[in-house]
Amino acid sequence: MGASQSAAQGDTDAAQGERTAVPNPEINVATAELAALKTERDELKEILVRRQAEFDNFRKRTERERADYMQFAGMDVVRDMLPVLDDFDRALKVECGSPDYAKGVEMIYNRTFDILKKMGLDPIESVGKAFDPHLHQAIDRFETNDCPDGTVLSEYQRGYNFKGKLLRPSMVRVSVKP
């Protein structure tokens, strides 16, 4: 490069320096618009992240509700079958004239009970256990010194759990000290 070129280059650089030093209203407007657009972009990103989190929570909640519904969908059917089981229990306790008839009733009871057990029905064992108000409904109190206070002496109606949830409490007779 010659001396004249570098002098011309220096003049051009000086001219550009003067141009950038002078405030240009168009640049100021563009800078302000850029800042406004960046702020709007950040706000929209925040809204997007929030909406994605809300949707994810909604999806998880509906999956949980659907799983609960599927798990306990048979609960009403099983609850409606409990009086039938109670009738079978009573029928099995009554003396019958025909042993074959009694055996047939017992077979039907066992088959019905096994089906309900596979669905999640679980009988509550009460007799001889301590009274639990969450599992038992005290129908009668009996004074005795033969067992500790609050022991279940007999069961009037069997209680059941369904998949870990109480379906029906046991109706029981409870001991009390005289």
C-alpha positions in Angstrom: 0.0 0.0 0.0 1.2 3.4 -0.8 1.2 6.5 1.4 -1.8 7.9 -0.5 -3.8 4.8 0.1 -3.1 4.7 3.7 -4.0 8.4 4.0 -7.3 7.7 2.2 -7.9 4.7 4.5 -7.3 6.9 7.5 -9.8 9.5 6.2 -12.4 6.8 5.6 -11.9 5.4 9.1 -12.2 8.9 10.6 -15.4 9.5 8.6 -16.9 6.2 9.9 -15.9 7.1 13.4 -17.7 10.4 13.1 -20.8 8.7 11.7 -21.0 6.2 14.6 -20.4 9.0 17.1 -23.4 11.0 15.8 -26.6 9.5 17.2 -28.8 8.2 14.5 -32.6 8.2 15.4 -33.2 5.1 13.2 -30.6 3.1 15.1 -32.1 4.2 18.4 -35.5 3.1 17.3 -34.2 -0.2 16.0 -32.3 -0.8 19.3 -35.5 0.0 21.3 -37.5 -2.4 19.1 -34.8 -5.1 19.5 -35.0 -4.7 23.3 -38.8 -4.9 23.2 -38.7 -8.0 21.0 -36.2 -9.6 23.4 -38.4 -8.9 26.4 -41.4 -10.3 24.5 -39.5 -13.4 23.5 -38.4 -14.0 27.1 -42.0 -13.6 28.3 -43.2 -16.0 25.7 -40.5 -18.5 26.6 -41.6 -18.3 30.3 -45.3 -18.8 29.3 -44.3 -21.8 27.1 -42.3 -23.4 29.9 -45.2 -22.8 32.4 -47.8 -24.3 29.9 -45.6 -27.3 29.3 -45.3 -27.9 33.0 -49.1 -27.5 33.4 -49.7 -30.0 30.6 -47.2 -32.5 32.0 -48.9 -32.2 35.4 -52.3 -32.7 33.8 -51.1 -35.7 31.9 -49.7 -37.3 35.0 -52.9 -36.5 37.0 -55.2 -38.1 34.4 -53.0 -41.2 34.1 -53.1 -41.6 37.9 -56.9 -41.1 38.0 -57.3 -43.6 35.1 -55.1 -46.1 36.9 -57.1 -45.6 40.2 -60.4 -46.0 38.2 -59.2 -49.2 36.6 -57.9 -50.6 39.9 -61.2 -50.0 41.7 -63.6 -50.3 38.8 -64.8 -53.7 40.1 -65.4 -52.4 43.6 -69.1 -51.7 43.1 -69.8 -55.1 41.5 -68.0 -56.8 44.4 -69.9 -54.8 46.9 -73.2 -55.8 45.3 -72.1 -59.5 45.5 -71.4 -59.3 49.3 -75.1 -60.0 50.2 -74.9 -63.1 48.1 -71.8 -64.3 50.0 -73.6 -63.6 53.2 -76.6 -65.7 52.1 -74.2 -68.6 51.2 -72.6 -68.3 54.6 -76.0 -68.5 56.3 -77.1 -71.4 54.1 -73.9 -73.4 54.9 -74.6 -73.0 58.6 -78.1 -74.5 58.4 -78.6 -78.3 58.7 -79.8 -79.7 55.4 -81.6 -83.0 54.8 -79.5 -83.8 51.8 -75.7 -83.9 52.0 -75.3 -83.7 48.3 -77.4 -80.5 48.2 -75.2 -79.0 51.0 -72.1 -80.0 49.1 -73.5 -78.3 45.9 -74.2 -75.1 47.8 -70.7 -75.2 49.3 -69.1 -75.7 45.8 -71.0 -72.7 44.4 -70.0 -70.6 47.4 -66.3 -71.6 47.0 -66.3 -70.9 43.3 -68.0 -67.5 43.8 -65.7 -66.6 46.6 -62.6 -67.6 44.6 -63.6 -65.4 41.7 -64.2 -62.4 44.0 -60.9 -63.1 45.7 -59.1 -63.0 42.4 -60.7 -59.6 41.7 -59.2 -58.3 45.0 -61.7 -59.2 47.7 -60.0 -60.1 51.0 -62.0 -61.1 54.2 -61.2 -59.4 57.5 -60.3 -61.9 60.2 -61.9 -60.5 63.4 -62.6 -63.2 66.0 -60.0 -63.2 68.7 -58.4 -59.9 67.5 -58.4 -56.6 69.3 -61.3 -54.3 68.3 -60.2 -51.8 65.6 -62.8 -49.1 64.8 -61.3 -48.8 61.4 -62.2 -52.4 60.5 -65.0 -53.3 63.0 -68.4 -52.1 63.8 -69.3 -53.0 67.4 -72.9 -54.3 67.4 -72.9 -55.8 70.9 -70.8 -55.7 74.1 -70.4 -58.7 76.3 -69.1 -58.7 79.8 -66.5 -61.3 80.5 -63.3 -62.0 82.4 -62.2 -64.7 80.0 -60.4 -62.4 77.6 -58.9 -58.9 77.5 -61.1 -55.9 77.3 -61.8 -54.9 73.6 -61.4 -58.4 72.1 -63.7 -59.4 69.3 -65.7 -62.4 70.6 -67.8 -63.2 67.6 -68.7 -61.9 64.2 -72.3 -61.2 63.1 -71.4 -60.2 59.6 -68.0 -60.6 57.9 -66.1 -57.5 56.8 -64.0 -57.2 53.6 -61.2 -55.2 52.1 -61.0 -54.7 48.4 -57.4 -54.2 47.1 -56.3 -52.8 50.4 -59.3 -50.5 50.9 -62.1 -51.2 53.4 -65.2 -52.3 51.5 -67.3 -53.2 54.5 -66.5 -53.3 58.2 -67.1 -56.5 60.2 -70.1 -56.3 62.5 -68.8 -57.8 65.8 -69.5 -58.6 69.5 -66.8 -57.1 71.7 -65.7 -58.1 75.2 -65.8 -55.7 78.1 -64.7 -56.1 81.7 -67.6 -56.3 84.2 
